[in-house]
Amino acid sequence: MLDKEFSYYLEHQDELLKKYNNRFVVIVGEKVVGDYGSHEQALFRSVKKYKRGTFLIQECTEGDKAYTLTFHSRVAFA
C-alpha cells in the first residue's frame, strides 16, 4: 500500500529537497499535491480532499532519517 508514492519520493528525493526541504509533502500516485509545515496540517488538509490510505505524507529531509525506524530491545535470548 502506498508503494508507488514512497517509490516516487525515493526516486525524486534530491529534487524534492530543493523545493520542499523540511516540509511535509503529500504525494498521490506520482505527484506532489501539497506541502505543509507540519504533519498535522498535511493530514488535516489531505483528508478533506483524499480518501485515507490513498495519499502519503512524507517529511522531506536529507538522507533516510525521516523514513527509517530503529528499535532497540533489552530482551536476552538464552
C-alpha positions in Angstrom: 0.0 0.0 0.0 1.4 3.4 -1.0 4.4 1.7 -2.6 4.1 3.8 -5.7 4.0 7.1 -3.7 7.0 6.1 -1.5 9.0 4.9 -4.5 8.3 8.2 -6.2 9.6 10.1 -3.1 12.8 8.0 -3.0 13.4 8.4 -6.7 12.9 12.2 -6.6 14.2 12.9 -3.1 17.1 15.1 -4.3 14.9 17.4 -6.5 12.1 17.5 -3.9 14.6 18.6 -1.2 15.5 21.6 -3.3 11.9 22.7 -3.3 10.4 21.3 -0.1 13.3 21.0 2.4 12.0 20.4 5.9 8.4 20.5 4.8 5.8 17.7 4.8 4.8 16.7 1.2 1.6 15.0 0.3 2.0 12.5 -2.6 -0.8 10.9 -4.6 0.4 8.5 -7.2 3.5 10.1 -8.6 2.6 13.7 -7.9 3.2 16.1 -5.0 -0.3 17.5 -4.3 0.6 19.7 -1.3 3.3 20.8 1.1 2.9 21.8 4.7 4.8 23.0 7.7 3.7 20.1 10.0 2.4 16.6 9.7 -0.8 17.6 11.4 -1.5 20.3 8.8 -0.8 17.9 6.0 -3.2 15.3 7.4 -5.9 17.8 8.3 -5.9 19.3 4.8 -5.4 16.0 2.9 -8.3 14.0 4.5 -10.6 16.7 3.2 -9.6 16.1 -0.4 -8.5 12.4 -0.5 -9.7 9.1 1.0 -7.5 7.8 3.8 -5.0 5.3 2.5 -4.7 6.9 -0.9 -2.0 9.5 -0.1 1.4 9.6 1.5 2.6 12.3 3.9 6.4 12.3 3.9 8.7 14.7 5.7 11.1 15.9 3.1 14.6 15.8 4.6 18.1 14.8 3.6 19.1 11.2 3.9 16.9 8.4 5.3 16.2 9.6 8.9 12.6 10.6 8.1 11.6 7.2 6.9 13.9 4.8 8.8 13.0 3.4 12.2 15.3 1.6 14.6 14.0 -0.4 17.5 16.1 -1.4 20.5 15.3 -4.1 22.9 16.8 -5.4 26.2 15.5 -8.9 25.6 18.1 -11.6 26.1 17.8 -14.9 24.4 19.4 -17.9 26.2 
